[in-house]
Amino acid sequence: METDLFAWLNRNFGITLNEQQQKAVTDNALRILLLAVPGAGKTTVLVTRIAHLMLEKKIPASQILTITFNRESAKDMQQRFVRLFGDVCVQPPQFSTIHSFCYHVLRYYANLRQTQLPILLEDRPGSQEHGGQYRMIGGIYREMTGEMLSEELYEQIVQVIGYGKNMMLTPEEMAREIPDCRFFLELYQRYERCKREQKRFDYDDMLCYTLTVFRRYPQILNYFAGRYRYLHVDEAQDTSLLQHEIIRMMVHAGGESLSLFMVGDEDQSIYGFRGAYPRVLLQFAQWYPGGQVLKMEENFRSTGEIVARAAAFISGNRERYEKHMITHREKGEAVTQKLLENLSGQYPYLAGAVQRLAPGETLAILYRNNDSGLPVADLLDRKGLPFYIRDHQPSLKNHFVVVDLLHFLRLYRNPADLDAFGRVYYRMNAYLSREDMEYVRQNSAHGENVFDILLSREQQRTTARLQFLKYAIAGLGDHTPLRMIQVMETDLGYLDFLDFRYSGTQRELALYKLGALKSIARNCENLEQFLTRLDGLDQVVSSHSKVQPDCQVTLSTIHSSKGMEFDRVILIDMLDGQLPSAKAIEQRMNGELTLFEEEARLFYVGATRAKNHLEILTSSLSDSGMVTPSRFIRRIISPASEIIAKDGQTLPYHIGDRIHHRYYSTGVILSVDPQKGHMVVHFDRYGVKTLSLAVLISKSLCSPE
């Protein structure tokens, strides 16, 4: 009968399962972890296993529960099951998110106790629903600070709360995760109290409450553990510690009457910031004694070249199972790196790539941070090229960096604008205090330049700086929009302000936003055109955020592209400091590999979305100055190839290696021309230099870093 099922699949749908896949479908072990490489067909195998249970083992659909990462995945899996087996399995089994399952547990508990469940708080900023999460946290923040809560800080607060609960941290441990928000602990405690008083709960509370119910009421735990005979968990690498604990309690309570089939891949775990806990996969035998680990190692998606490069790349991580990813597809095109003269050159290059697409061919332009997609969307829209931008929140003008820029421009247009000056006076490295601002307010006359008011004040210690700022702001109109932003960054001291005020993730996000603004400004001839484009860009993004089935081009963060595949993939903004992030690089230098390896996994996920063509764009120069191409590029482009000199001598270096030069100190090898005997190196202190390959031979001049 088992072989009949496989033959039926092949006959009706052309699906042929290999030996590893068939074993995953039919294995009878009580506890199974299935490790599935990218493109291994895990969804097809999972729904086929469920059909096998129903058709061959006669298990009722009501006794099979499949839990997956999000609603989209659950819906996709259910549709796949119905498409393949709807004719022979009349009653489909339950496909659910962990949150939906927990809601059923809590509703069951409430019915038993004859109590009312709290009302769920939605988490969409700008919603008008009374008691919404954004409104509640924003109200508490306003009470504490007297200020409006920005969407950026809201997202950071909610992310830390979600991370803390999913990692089962104490409030004090959560507070250490958000050092830029010194009052976080008080805000969190007020938020929890406010929810209790208003009888509300959020999505993370569902999980916390379910764990509490299972711990306090064994009869409820036993009811749900006994309700199912087969529990499937998809995307196990994205499941949080809290979610894993709920699953473990159910499985252990079910004993030998409840089988667990967990599917995941620790190499694709990229949601650590949400509390994803792939360590459970690595410790599967400890969490589930006697558990069996199976592997599906054939990639049906990508060409041989992409598979070989990606497999070699991810093998550099330490916290992983050994796998041998293979494919039987053709070798295909080489994975390529495009080293641009300036990073801004990637936008016309991308427009050309879109225009060259063959009919029906799909292209994904993938990036680490949402802001990288804005200049691409801007250019494609200007050129009238169709595209779909995935999961992008249109909030450009709400970010504090954009608000600051607009206030600088307001002050240029009207030097007497007290509101604009009140926003930026302490961002200009002029040592102005609140007392100075108050002096301006008290002594302002209609139309008088705010800098003239300050300069008229006796014993003003920053006269020279104030005079410079006055003329720098007055002269903004002499510049292009791009140069205006650069003046704001340097002459007006805004970058110094960011360095002083922010650190870590917030500073990185602010710099990303500045980079996006400069890329947009580059295409504008004057200030009016730039301001008009800023006003309309959110609408551009919003109009392209609706799924268009026939659209060939997708813009997406790598995170949002997970589970998808495209004929061609281009990775952009691949720089050290972005992917991997500056924080990951710093931690790695200090011997801590957790974040660095997660970011390597993120790069791996992006690379393995490609079916036929993978290209990586980078540069050693941007509008902000010198940058360093991502160190991940060398790992995937030439993981084992060494540099060969003009005379054929093999040198123990690779493109992307960091070296130490006797005179120029440390740098990274960007490119090599063996015919001319030259190499290009970007030195940390001296920028780009062209040197002879003989340098690599001389131990007195050069050594590996």
Secondary structure, DSSP 4 states (H G I P E B T S, - for coil): -HHHHHHHHHHHH-----HHHHHHHH---SEEEEEE-TTS-HHHHHHHHHHHHHHTS---GGGEEEEESSHHHHHHHHHHHHHHHTTT-SS--EEEEHHHHHHHHHHHHHHHHT-PPPEEPP--TT---TT-HHHHHHHHHHHHHSSPPPHHHHHHHHHHHHHHHHTT--HHHHHTT-TT-TTHHHHHHHHHHHHHHHTEE-HHHHHHHHHHHHHH-HHHHHHHHHH-SEEEE-SGGG-BHHHHHHHHHHHHHHGGGSEEEEEE-GGG---GGGTB-THHHHTHHHHSTT-EEEEE-B-SSS-HHHHHHHHHHHTT-SSS-----B--S---SPPEEEEESSGGGHHHHHHHHHHTPPTT--EEEEESSGGGHHHHHHHHHHTT---EE-S----GGGSHHHHHHHHHHHHHH-TT-HHHHHHHGGGSSS---HHHHHHHHHH--TT--HHHHHHTSTT-TTHHHHHHHHHHHHGGGGS-HHHHHHHHHTTT-HHHHHHHH--HHHHHHHHHHHHHHHHHHTT-SSHHHHHHHHHHHHHHHHHT-S--TT--EEEEEHHHHTT--EEEEEE---BTBBTTBHHHHHHHHTT--HHHHHHHHHHHHHHTTEEEEEEEEEESEETTEE--B-HHHHHHH-SSPPEE-TTS-EES--TT-EEEETTTEEEEEEEEETTTTEEEEEETTTEEEEEETHHHH-TTTEEE-
